């Protein structure tokens, strides 16, 4: 295999999770050229974790003095990377041993960027995989039905050109996939679960969204606004409703969230979303 891989891991206040993520990286069947950890100005101590891996000759640790968000941290990792492929990993997810092998095989067959399926960490019987061999526009128009950053890799030359949008507080994975697809790049999907995704980490996005007020959550619509033309009006409104009503059972002032969705997405798509969520719950209990 002629490809070299730089692994870029962004981390913020999750040293224990980072240790588990790094264990998975260094257990890969195909070893990476380097492993770059970008710490986004965490306040928790990381000394013990870093000491565990400091003797690895391909281990690079960068601490940012000012927190600027995961997208900027990823771009810093891209600028640091030396491999011809960059594979991204969030600090609370874990790769299976054949993860990099599967991604490299995709590049050997002409991929420009790659996404992959995953399992729910702790509930491994829950598998999330898209069946197609390539990322499809029609699937992306329904939201990110593929994976987050922990299942994504890209050619370094392309990553330097198509940088992560640092103005987006969320949806950076979906935004990247849409941009790559619209420009005609070969965005390959691996239809297998080859990493473990940690759902509802109490320090993660879900927990933060659940604590937001409806007004604060409007910024989470930026990615949908950015790609409104790509989505089309119906899919745009569906996405707005889904973004506003996600994690609704965990939120305070549920009626305010619903009313904001009615105002921004419309009655049809608000109650369609609520009906779909309810139907899924009923099916899971059956």
Beta strands, then each sheet from edge to edge (+ up, - down):
strand 1: 5-11
strand 2: 34-39
strand 3: 59-63
strand 4: 85-90
strand 5: 94-95
strand 6: 113-120
strand 7: 123-128
strand 8: 153-155
strand 9: 187-197
sheet 1: 3+ 2+ 1+ 4+ 8- 6+ 7-
sheet 2: 3+ 2+ 1+ 4+ 8- 6+ 9+ 5-
end
